């Protein structure tokens, strides 16, 4: 299964979170059920965008670059509250 760099947005705070995963559906479920310590209590999360990669080695640098604000995925939603 390919890896995905992804960006969900908290519906309660409007904040974004940037990460990568091998199972996107499972990861969004974990976010929405407060099973992710770093973003616990900020549910519900909606997926803004994702980008597939063949390997974790390709996906991880993409989310690191996103976190630093140096690069935007081409299809990021810009209508933030």
C-alpha positions as CSV (number, residue, x, y, z in Angstrom):
1,X,0.0,0.0,0.0
2,X,1.4,3.4,-0.8
3,X,2.0,6.1,1.8
4,X,0.2,9.3,1.9
5,X,1.2,12.8,3.0
6,X,-2.0,14.4,4.3
7,X,-3.5,17.5,5.8
8,X,-6.7,17.4,7.9
9,X,-8.3,20.5,9.5
10,X,-9.9,20.6,12.9
11,X,-13.5,21.5,12.6
12,X,-13.5,22.9,16.2
13,X,-10.4,25.1,15.9
14,X,-9.8,25.5,12.2
15,X,-6.1,24.4,12.7
16,X,-4.3,22.2,10.3
17,X,-2.2,19.1,11.0
18,X,0.4,17.7,8.7
19,X,1.5,14.1,8.7
20,X,2.0,10.9,6.6
21,X,0.6,7.4,7.0
22,X,0.3,4.1,5.3
23,X,-3.5,3.8,6.1
24,X,-5.2,7.1,5.6
25,X,-8.7,6.0,6.6
26,X,-7.5,4.4,9.8
27,X,-5.4,7.5,10.7
28,X,-8.4,9.9,10.2
29,X,-10.5,7.6,12.3
30,X,-7.8,7.8,15.1
31,X,-7.8,11.6,14.9
32,X,-11.6,11.8,15.1
33,X,-11.6,9.5,18.1
34,X,-8.9,11.3,20.1
35,X,-6.4,8.4,19.7
36,X,-3.6,10.7,18.5
37,X,-1.9,12.2,21.6
38,X,-0.5,15.3,19.8
39,X,-3.9,16.5,18.6
40,X,-6.2,14.9,21.2
41,X,-9.3,16.9,22.1
42,X,-9.4,18.8,18.8
43,X,-11.8,16.5,16.9
44,X,-13.6,16.4,14.5
45,X,-11.1,16.4,11.6
46,X,-11.9,16.8,7.9
47,X,-9.4,15.8,5.3
48,X,-8.3,18.8,3.3
49,X,-5.9,17.0,0.9
50,X,-3.6,14.1,0.5
51,X,-0.9,13.0,-1.8
52,X,0.2,9.4,-2.5
53,X,3.8,8.2,-2.5
54,X,5.3,4.8,-3.1
55,X,7.5,4.8,0.0
56,X,7.6,6.4,3.5
57,X,11.0,7.9,2.5
58,X,9.2,9.9,-0.2
59,X,6.2,10.9,2.0
60,X,8.0,11.9,5.2
61,X,10.1,14.7,3.6
62,X,6.9,16.1,2.0
63,X,5.1,16.4,5.4
64,X,8.3,17.9,6.9
65,X,8.4,20.5,4.2
66,X,4.7,21.2,4.6
67,X,5.2,21.6,8.4
68,X,7.8,24.3,7.8
69,X,5.5,26.1,5.4
70,X,8.0,26.0,2.6
71,X,5.8,24.1,0.2
72,X,2.0,23.8,-0.4
73,X,0.4,20.8,-1.9
74,X,-1.2,21.9,-5.1
75,X,-4.8,21.2,-4.0
76,X,-4.9,22.6,-0.5
77,X,-8.2,24.2,0.3
78,X,-7.7,27.9,1.1
79,X,-11.1,28.8,2.6
80,X,-9.9,28.6,6.2
81,X,-12.0,30.2,9.0
